[in-house]
């Protein structure tokens, strides 16, 4: 059993694909560009909001000031954050089961403010002992600094820690910290098509399977 289980947010705990895509397309439309397909936008998610917006601008062939476009994205996403975003089915049961024997935390490249809004809305404040966002004091994943800090907080050794995420970014941060990883291929991060896994890395098709490896 793991002493510490660290979860990614988008594509792992919550299905936020439609709200992220809609907010990204709000930016493009405001700049006179054509919106992108939801699946196309979702393949751009995982490396933080700034990278998402830059990728969307490039894909749409839109030359614009990135900083201004990012401001528009944050404005739109603050409004759309909870329009369709919901926990994946079974996630609440998994969290309830795991919190009985492990410390739980969130490590996401999403900015902290919307991350905390989602956690509060879904009643997870008492479940996650620590939450690290992508705009905090640590470099974003796959840099291991945030994950190593969570391990120090929990007093967890690498062999007692599990990182749960849906993308290669999560696989790489786990490798960089020397911890086990559980890849949630039900999430939209796997759709990027860049997953390259070793034989000792776990893969789950549904959220409920996460408990088998934690």
C-alpha positions, 0 to 999 in steps of 0.5 A, a space after each residue: 500500500 502507498 503512504 502517499 497518492 498524488 493525483 493530477 487533476 484534469 483528465 484524472 480526477 475531473 473531465 474538464 475537456 469541454 470547458 477547457 476547449 470552450 474557453 480556448 475557443 473563446 480566445 480564438 473567436 475573440 481574435 477573429 480566428 476559427 474555433 478548434 475541435 474539442 479533441 484537438 484542444 484536449 491534445 494540447 492540455 497538460 503543460 499549463 494554461 500558457 502553453 495551451 493558449 500558445 498551441 491553440 494560437 499556432 494551430 489556428 494560424 493566429 498571430 496575437 500577443 500571447 499575454 493578452 490572449 492568456 488574460 482572455 483565456 483566464 477570464 473566460 475559463 473563470 466563467 466556464 469552469 464548472 459548466 460541464 466539468 465533473 468528477 469521473 464516475 467512481 472517483 469519489 469512491 476511490 478517494 474515500 477508499 484511499 484516504 483510509 490508509 494513505 495521504 492524498 495530494 494534488 499536483 497539477 499544471 493548472 493554475 492554483 485558483 481554478 484548481 482550488 475552486 474545483 476542489 471546493 466545489 466537489 467537496 474535496 477540501 477535507 480529502 487532499 492534504 496538500 494541493 500544488 498548482 502550476 503557478 506556485 513556487 515549484 516548476 511545472 511537471 515534469 519537473 519533480 520539485 513539487 512531487 518531491 515536496 509532497 513526499 517530504 510533507 507526507 514523510 513518504 519514501 519513493 517506494 511508498 509513493 504513487 503518482 496518478 495521471 493521464 499523460 506523459 507529463 505525469 509519467 515523466 514527473 513520476 520517473 524524475 522523482 523515482 516513484 511509481 506511476 498509474 496512468 489513467 488512460 480513461 482521461 483525455 491526456 492519453 489521447 495525445 498519443 505520446 505515451 511510452 510506458 515501461 513494463 512496470 508502470 500501471 495502466 487503468 481503464 477506469 477510475 475504480 481500478 486506481 485503488 488496486 494499485 494504491 
